[in-house]
Amino acid sequence: MSSSIGIHTAGEAASKSENTALMVDVLLVDDHLLVRRAIRGLLEAQTAYTGIKVIGEAASGEEALEQLVRLRPDVILMDLNMPGMGGLEATRKALEFRPGIKIIALTVEEEGPYPRWMLDSGVAGYLSKGCQEDELIQAIRLAMRGDCHVTPKIARQLAETGDKAADPLARLSHRERQILIMMVEGKKPGEIAHHLGLNVKTVSTYKGRLRDKLGCVSDIELFRMALDHGISTPSLPDR
């Protein structure tokens, strides 16, 4: 039977067992089909024991939001670097729509600003795609308990960087981060304005603020600084 928060038992027959696993519905978000298939296979092989069930997949941030509305998962495993709407923006919008949703970043982005930005956004975990299967399952369980798990390597890096003030990108607002990422992705001002519901003049104003905050004299210098600090261009989807 399903509960009010979407956690339910694994079946009436199994509910009489002392070892019944609570079911956790998971949505996979990654633009690479083979990655989604691999993660689904790993999780579904242990569903009877863990209660973790993959109920849907999405290949972009836009698809993730559509599936969130339709499927109402308990947990989203969110990639970051995707064509179209990236994982950072999809995470922000998903948490606005459903504040209780548990989102775990599952990505190759282990350095640069993404770990801190995602944690600042309120994710329930940040994992490297190189993590072990047991760590992924444990992160999902911890998320459902209200805890947050970060891959040890990334946690050490965050601890070593210390004060966020030392990172120039940490001073950026969420909107400035969005626009900087889209610039690196190669989007034109008109595309950025359309995607964010702004006018082109406002986008130009934000770009000016970015240059001022980061001490850059041109968009080219801004672009290079973003790359130097770990903001990468999106990969091509593998569907």
Residue, then its C-alpha position, 0 to 999 in steps of 0.5 A: m500500500s502506498s503511503s502519503i509520501g510515496i514510500h510503500t511496502a513491497g507487496e501485501a504478501a511480503s508485508k507480513s515478513e520481518n524483512t520487508a523493504l520499503m519501496v522507493d520509487v526512483l527516476l533516472v536522469d542522464d542523457h546517455l542511454l547506456v548509463r541509464r540502462a546500467i544503473r537501472g540494471l544494478l538497482e533492479a537486480q536488488t529491488a527485492y532486497t532493497g525496495i529501490k525500484v526504477i519507475g522512469e527515465a529521462a534524457s534531459g532536464e526538461e524530460a525530468l520535470e515532465q516525468l516528475v509531474r507524471l510519475r511522482p518519484d521519491v528520489i531522482l538520480m540527476d546527471l549534471n552535464m546534459p544538452g538543453m536544461g542541465g542538472l543544476e537548473a532541473t534540480r532547482k525547478a524540481l525542488e521548487f515544484r516538489p520541495g520534499i523530493k530527494i535529488i541525488a547528483l550522480t555525475v562525472e563532475e567531481e571538481g569545479p563549482y558543481p558539487r558546492w552549487m548542487l549542495d547549495s541548491g539542496v540536493a540529498g547527495y552528490l555521487s561520482k559515477g565511479c562510486q560502488e553499487d553499495e554506496l549508491i544504494q546507501a545514498i538513496r536510503l540516507a536521502m529517504r531518512g533526510d540525510c545527505h551523502v557525498t562521495p568521500k573524494i568530493a567531500r575531501q575536496l570541499a573540505e580542502t577548499g574551505d571558505k567559499a569566499a576563496d572561490p570566485l564563482a561562489r560569489l555568483s547568484h543562482r541566475e548568474r550561474q545559470i547564465l554563465i553555464m549557458m554561455v559556456e554551452g554556446k547559447k546566444p543571448g536570445e536563446i538564454a533570454h528565451h530559456l530563462g524568461l528574460n529579455v535580451k537586455t536583462v541577459s546583457t546586464y547579467k553578463g556585465r555583472l559576471r564580468d565585474k564580479l569575476g574581473c573579466v574584461s570580455d566575454i571571451e575572458l569570462f568563457r575561459m575563466a569558466l572553463d578553468h574553474g571546471i564549468s564544462t561544455p555538454s556532452l552529446p546524448d547517446r540515445 
